[in-house]
Amino acid sequence: MNAVIIGAGTMGGGIAADLANAGWTVHLLDQTVALAEAGKRRVEQSSPPLLYVPELAGRILPGCAEELSVCADANWVIEAIAEKLALKQALLSRLESAVGPETLVTSNTSGLSLTAMSEHCGQAFRQRFFGTHFFNPPRYLKLVEVIPTPVTSRAVLKDFITRLEAQTNHRVVVARDTPGFISTRLWITHLLDTIHTAIEQDVPVEVVDALTGPALGRPRSATFRMADLVGLDIIASIAKNQYESLPDDPLRERLRLPEPLERLIAEGRTGQKVGAGFYQRVGREILALDWQTLTYRPRQEENTTPGKELVATILPRFFGYVEAIADEISDSEDAIDNAMCWGFGWQKGPFAMARRAPDPPVTPALHAYEGALVFELRGKLNVFDPALCAAVLEAVSQAEARGCPLIFTGQGSCFSAGYNLARLVTAMERADLEAIEADMKQCQETFLRVKHATIPTVAAIHGYTLGAGCELALHCGRIVASPETVLGLPECAVGVIPCGGGVKEALFRFGTAQAAFEAIAFNQNSTSAHDAKQRGWLRESDVIVRNADRLLAEARVAAGLPVPVLTQPPTHAGLLALPASLTGQDRVIAEQLAWVLTGGPTDEATILERERAAFRVLAQEPSSIARMRYLLDTGKTLKN
């Protein structure tokens, strides 16, 4: 497939990377070739990375927008230039004569009228024109709002949506051609109403973020951190456009900027891009804005009691606002909820929140799907413990009794982040080696049972698939992975080594002790499923799906394929070279890991015995205990 993107700025480059990830050839155009090349370099240097693997940059071809001949053979042309109606209208006039008769043309506008943008064009062109509002960065946010005009062909639109969702990791919400569509209309109004309320009730900015972030099932950057990230000047521009375009909006007056926000913008304190907005970074410290003085002070996140009234004020007002304008912006409550969840990382949209939809259950579940059994890991980060291991064993037995495939999935944002470290470190601090041995042996036996099950086993993985989660996946007959999968065995960073058969399976997958050692000792976790395949965590027979929402369906297909022949390691793995750079506790851990890999025969039972023996040694190391406790207390790793 062949796409042309006109505008090599942040959004244009992000969309180019997104389509390159999906296998498209992308012509990235700007006013000059030099500007287009600069846009491509930003893509290549982006952090976090926009490309699944660096080599995919070869699919992005810079060019000059003055020469539109490449549009004639394009399947899709995307306009991503500045948000100025006159500029977009002029570009569409040029594109009308440059594109092929079946080329789709879309605009990435975040709020301008698609009808006004294209009304001067001919009927045939307008039937193939509509809005595609991507979110930044496109790789990591799956929402694409699609906005048809009254003239857009519904058959063309339906086919486009089907193809986009099949070929990329995006999901589509269809919005009406009204100012701000669904996402921007709701987000900017709710954001500014929250800011007004915080000022009126004198609630500190960091308290607002604490109350409106994970506490409401939203990211930590839900309010003021998000405002700084977007840019206060950008927020002002969006609010001004909404205010002028929506004279009858129920909360129109809340779109006026509060005086403190106006002052920040006037003084150039426009957010993260300049180092100061609602927060200010001073060295490694983040300071928060004081409403009274508009100066910065240390954050005070511990006490959220003064802000309880804020949530009770903003949520009912937001729910009422959404109810009032729902028919204006969409034909579906689900579309509105999906737009806020897929675009902003909310766990629940406004209608689901207003209905107080129940939270998802936390105990693992086994259910039937297309002739297979599906075992869904549930709970906080879906971490393993003895109860979950026992449930996995029972699931294998049930699948074998029915003679059907068994598919493992994870609820929420990840497959599994590993083993329950709080349980583990408590036993380590008590020096309860018997309990540690029992847990680790149960974990090994569980995953070994999965590997040698008499029915097909498939791990359908996404997000964090680390530690014990990775070990379960590696023991399955086949892995089906979402593009956004972080796969690996990071146990060394927290003071121990993998002990659920992970060292054994890494040796089987990587083929040599040296390669397995480096992958584990140096925490070579993947940054994507494509990266995992390059590194060797995934085999060629493992499957990468393009759209994570098709993960279960693709896993069911994979369950019907022949189980790949497993590569066996040599009967003795040989010696390892430990780098001199490994010092302190890193070296202690590395020596134990090396011994597991090379300390004798490489049959499964013997390697598992060495895994447990090495784990017991490290579990008694004060430095290992300190590492694990530090991670649990701070969320950061400790070098000691």
N, C-alpha and C positions, 0 to 999 in steps of 0.2 A: 504494500500500500504506500501511497505517495502523498505527502501533505506539504503545504506551504504555510508558513507562519510569517505574517508581516508585522514587525515590531519585535526587536531582539532585547527588550528590557527584561525586568524581573519576571513578569508573567509570561511573555513570549518565550523566553529561554526555558522557563519551567515547563511550559506545555511541550516545547520541543523535546526536552529530556523525557517527559512522560510518554510521548508517542514513540520516541526511540526505544524506550524500555519495552514497548509493546511490539517492536519489530518493524516499525514504519521507517521509511526514508523521509527525512524532514529537511526542506529547504527553509532556512532561517534568514529572512530578509530584513534589512533596515535601510536607512537613507543612504548609507555607504557600505561597501563591503567591510571596511575597517570597523564600523560600528557593529555589524553583524558578527564579525570575528571576535570582537570584544565580548559580545553577548554569549557566544559559544564558550569563551574562556571562563566566564563567570559560572556557567553550567559545570564545566570541568573542575573548577576550584571550589564549588559550593560545599558548605558544611552546615548541616548534614548533607551527604551527597544526594544529588538529584538523579543520578544514573545508578542503576543496579550494579554495574561494573564499569570501570573507566573505558573499556574498549568500545562501549556503545556510543561514545562520542563520535565515532566514525560515521554514524548514520545521520549526523547533523551537518548540513552543507550550507555554509554562510553565503549570502549573496546580496545584491543591491535591489532595493524595492523600485528603483527607477526602471528596472528591466523585469517585466512581469511575464515573460514568455514561459517560465517554468509552470505557471498556473494553468496553462492549456491542458496539460496531461495530469494534473493533480486530481486525486479523489476528493480532497478536502482542502479548502483555503480558510485560514483563521486570521481574522483581523485583530491585532492586539496592540494598537497604537494608543496615543494619549486620549484620555476621556474628554474629548471635545467633539460635539456633534458635527460641526462643519467639516472638521478634518476627516471624520469617518464617512460622511456623505461623499466627500470628494474622492476618497479611496474606493468606495463602492462603485462610483461612476467609472473609474478606470478598470476595476475588476470585471464589470459587466461585459466589457468587450475582450477581456484577456482570458477568462476562464473557459473551459470546455462546456459543452451543452449539458453534461450530467454532473459537473463539479458542484459539490456542496460548498456554500460560503456561509461562514458564521462570524459573529462578533463576540469577543470576550468582554464586552462592556459589563460593568458591575451594577448599572442602574439606568443608563440612558434608554430612551424609547427605541425599540427595534423598528417599530412602524415608522416613526419619524425619520429614522436613519435611512430607510430604504424606499420611502414613498415616491421618490423621483425616478426609480429604476423600473424597467419593464416587467410585465407580468411573469414571463418565464423565469427571469432571474429571481424575482421575489418568491416564487414558489419553492426555490431551493435555498432560501436565506432565512436564518433564524439566529437566536442568541445561544451561546454556549458559555456560561459563566463558570469558569474554573476557580478553584480556591488555591491560595498560595501557602505552601508549595504544593503543586499538583500531585507530586509523588505520594505525599503523606496524607492528603485530605481527599477522601473519595467522592465527595459531592461534586456533581456538575449540574447546575441549573440549566435547563433547556427552555428557551422562551420563544415560542412561535408567534408570528404575526397573524392577523386574520387571513393573509394570503398564502401562508406557508402550506405546502402540500402535506396533509396528514399522513399519507402513505410514505412520503419521503422521511418525515419525522419519525414515524414508527420504525422504519428500517434502520435509520441512523442510531436510534436509542438501542435497538437490539445489538447492532454491531459494536457500538461503543462499550456496552456493558460486557460483551463477550470477549473483546480484544484488549481491554484495559482493566485496571483495578478500580474503576469508577462505578458509582451508581447514580442514576439520573432522577431528578425531581423536575416535573414540568410545572413551570410557573406562568402566571399571566404577565402580559406586557404592561406592568404598572411600575411606578418609580420604586427602585430598590428590589423589585421582584419579591421573593419570600424572605430570603436570608438577610439581605442588607436592611430591608424595611424593618424587620423585627429586631435584628441585632442592634442597630444604631439607636432605635427608640428605647429599647430596654437598657442599653448601656448608659445613655444620657439621663434617663430617669433614675437609674441607680446612682449616678454621680450627683445629680441634684439632691436626691434623698440623703446621701452621705453627708453632703455639705449642710443641709437643713438640720440634720440630727447630730452633726458634729461627730461622725463616726470615722476613726482613723482609716487611712487608705489600706493599710495592711490588714486591718480587722475586716474590712469589706471583702478583700480578696479571700481571707480565710473563711468567711461566711458564705460567699457566693461561688467558691471553687468546689473541691471534692465533697464538701458538706452537702452540696446540692446536686452531686453527681456530675460535676463539670470539671474541666481542667483547672489547674492552679492559676493559670493566666486568664481567668474568666472575666475580670473587670479591669482594674487599673493596670495590671501587668499587660493585659491584652491591649489596652489603650496605648501604652508606651511602645509596645511592639508594632502596632499598626502605624503609629505616628499621630500626635495630637493635631497637627495641621491637616492630615488626611481625614481624620474624624470630623474636624470643623467643616471641611469641604463637603463631605457626604451629608452632614447634618444640614448645611445650607441648601444643598440641592433638594433634600427631602422636604425641608420647610417650605421652599418656594414652589415645589411641585405638588404638594398635598395640602391645599387650603382647608380641606374638611377633615383632616386626620384627627382622631379623638385625642391624641396626646401631642398635638402639633407644638404647643407651647413648651413642652419638655425638650424639643429639638433646639431651642435657643441655648447657646452656650452659657453656662454659669460664669460669673465674673472671675473666679480663680482660674478657670480653664482659659479664658480669654487672656488673662495676664501671663500665664505660662507661655502661650503661643506668641504673644507680643514680645516676650523676652527671649524668644528663641529656644525655650525649653520644650522641645517637641517630642521628647521620648527617647527611646533606646538608641536611635541612630545618632544622637548628639550627646548621649551620656546622661541626660537629665530630662525628667518629665514629672510623672507622679512619684517616680523613684529616681535616685541618683547613685551612680556607682563611684565610690572613692576607694581606689586600690582594689582590694578584694571584698570590701564591705559595701553592702547595699543599704542606703538610707531611704527613709520615707518622708513624703511631704507633710508638713504641718499646715492644716487649713487656716489657722489664725495668722501665721507669720509668712506663709509660703516659703519657708526655709526648710532645710532637711534635718532630720534627727534620726537616731537609732530606731529600728523597728521594734514594735511592741505587739507581737503576734499572740502572746500567750492568753491574754484576757479578751475573749470575744463577747463577754456578757453585755457590754455597752451597745453592741450592735444588733442584739436580738430583735429589736423593734424594726430595724431596717428590712430584714427579710420578710417580716409580717406585713410590711408596707408595700414592697416592690413586687412580690409574687402575685398577690391578688390583682394588683393593677395590671401586671403583665398578662395574666390569664384573661382578664376582661378585655384588654386591648386586642389580643389575638382572636378572641371570640367575635369581637366587633368587626374586624377587617378580614376575617378568614375567607369569605366568599369573594372578596375583592382581589385577593392575591393568589388564590388556588381553588381547585375544585375538589380538594380532598384534605381532610384532617391528617391523614397519614402522611401526605406529601409535606405538610407543614412540620410535623414532628420529625420526619426523616431529614428535612433540610437542616434543622437545628442540630440534630444528632450527627449527621454525616459531615456537615460543614464546620461545626464548632466543637465537636468532641463531647457533646452532652450525652449522658446515659439515657435520658428521657426527654422527649419533646414537651412543649407546653400543654398539649391536650392530655398526654399520658400523666404528666405531673399533676394537672388539675384534677384528674380522675383518681389520683393516688393509686396508680397501678402498682400491684405488689412487686416487691423486689424479687429478682430471680432466686430460686432455691440454691442452697449451698451444698447439698449432699449430692454425690455422683449419681447419674441416672443412666439406665440402660433402656433403649427403645429400639423398635424395629424400623427399618428404612429400606425399601426396595429389595426385600429378601435378605437383608443383612441385619446384624445387631450393631447399634451404635452406642459406645460407652462415652459419656460426656463428663470430663473432669470439671469439677465445680469447687468454688470456694475462693478465698483471697489468693490471687495469683495461681490458683489451682495447684498448690504445692502438695507434695507427697508426704504421707505419714503411714503408720501401720494400718489404720482403718482404710485408707485409699488403696493400699497394696492388696488388702484382703478383698476389697470390692473388685479390683482388676482380676484377681484369681477366680472369683466367682463368675465374672463376665466371660472369661475364657472357657470355663466349664460349661456354662449355658450355651455358648456359641457352638462348642463341640457337640453337645447333646443334640442341638438342632441341625448340625451339619451345615452351618451358614457362616459367611465371613464375619469378622469382627473389626469394626472401625473405631479408632480412638479419636476424639475431638476434645477441644477445651472451650469452656464457656468464657465469654468476655473478651478482653483485649489480648489474651495470650493463650498458648497451649498449656504450658506449665513452666514456672520460673524455678523449679527445682524441688529440693527437699525442705521440710520444715526446720529451718535453722534454729529457731527459738527452742524447739524441743531438743535439738542436737546439742546446742551449746550448754543447755542446762545440765544435760548428762555429762558433758565434758568437764564442766566446772565442779561437778560432784565426784568426778573420777569414776563414774559408773560404767566401767568398760563392758560389763555384762549386758547392760541395756543397749549400749552402742552396738555391740556385736550382734545382738538380736535384731535390731532395726536394720542394720546393713545386710545381714544374711537374708532377712525377709525380702528386702528390696531386690537383692540379686536373684533370689529364687522366683520372685514375681516376674521379673523381666525375662528370665530364662524360660519360664513357662510360656510367656508370650511368643518367644522366638521359636520354640519347638512345638507350638500348638498344631493340631492336626487340621486346622481350618486356616484360610487366608487371613492374615492380619495386616491392617493398614493404619498408619498414623497420619491423620489429616491435621497438619500443624500450621500455626500462624503466630505472629508476634514472638514474644519470648518463649523459646523452647530450649531451656537451659538446664544443666545439672541433671537431676532425675528425670525431668521432662524430655531432655535430649536422649537420655539412656533408654527410656521407653520407646521413643521413636526409632532409635538405632536397632532395637531388637525386633521391630516389626518387619514383616516380609517386604513391605514397600512403604515409601513415604510419599505423600502428596502434600506439597507445600504452597502456602500463599506467597506471593512475591515479597511481602514484608515479613520475613522470618529471620529472627536472630537465633541461630543454632550454634550450640557449642557446650563445652564443659569448663566452666570458669572456677571450679572448686579451689584451684591452687591460690587464687586471689583471696580466698577467705580462710586459708590455713590448712586445707586438707587436700585429698585427691578424690576423684570420682570413685564411688564404691557401690554402684549398682550395676556393675558390668560395663561401665563406660570405658575404662582403660582397655579392657578386652575387645570391645567392639571397635574402638578407635584403631587398635592394632589390625583388626580384620579389615577395616575400611581403608586405612592408609597404606597397609601392606608392609611397612617397615617400622621398626621401633623408633628410629630417629624422627620420621615424619609424625608418628603418633605422639611422641614426646613433645615435639615443638608445638603441635596443635593444642595440647593440654597445658603444658608448662607456661606458654606465653599467651594463653587466653585468646587463641585465634578464632574467636567467634565470628560468625558471618554477619555481614551488614545487610544481606538480602538473600533470598533463596538462590538467585543466580550466583552470588558470591559463594554461597555454601557449596554449590556444585563445582565451582572452580577450585575451591579449597580441598574438596574431597569428602566433606561431611555428607553430601548427597551423592548417590551413585547415578550413573547414566540412566539406569532403569527407574529412578525416582522421578516424580512428575512435579513440574511447577505450573500451577494454574495462573491464568492471567487475572481472573477476578476472584477475590477471596470469598465472595458470596456463593461461588460455585464449588467451594472446597469439598463439601460433603458429596455432591453429585459426582465430581471427578474421582473422589476416593472410592465411591461405589463401583465406578468403571474399572479402576485400578485393581479392585479386589477380585475381579474376574480374570485378570491377566496371569500368565504363568509366573510363579515365584522365581526371581532371579537366582542363578547359581552363586553361592557365596564364596568369595575368595578366602582361602585359609592361609594363615601366616606360616612361616617356616617353623619346623619343630623346635628350633632355638633361635631367638630373635637377635642374638649377637650383642655387641657392646655399643655403648652410647658415648658421645662426646658432650660433656656438660660445659656450656659456655662459661668463661670466666666472669661474665657480667652477672651471673647468678650469685648473689651474696646473701648473708644473713638468713632469715627464715625462708626466703625464696630458694636458697640452695638446699636447706634441710628438706624442704618439700620435694624439690627436684630429685634429690638422691633417692627418696622413697619411691617416687614415680618411676625413675629409671630402673630401680630394682624390680618393681612389678612387671615392667616390660621385658626385662632381660635376665631375671634372676633364676631362670630354669625353664622347664617345658612350657609350651604355649597352648596346651589343651585348655578348654574352657574351665574345667573344675580347678585346675592348678592356678591359673591366673586369678580366678575369683578368690581363692585362698590367700594369694599374695596381696590382692586388693584390700581384703579385710585386715590382714596383718599390718600392712603399711598404714592403714587408716587408724588402727589402734595406737600405733606409735605416735602419729601426729596428734591424735586426740588428747594425748597426755602432755603435749608441748605447751607451756604457758604462752609462747608467742602465737601459736595457732589459735588458742582460746581467745587471746587478745584481738586477733584479726576478726574472728567471727563476731565477737561481742561488739567490736567497733562498727562493723557493718550494720548490725541490727540497731545500734543506738544512733548512728549518724547517717546511714544510707550511703556511706563512702567506704572505699577500701583503704586498708592500712598497710604501709610498707614498714616492716620491722626486721 
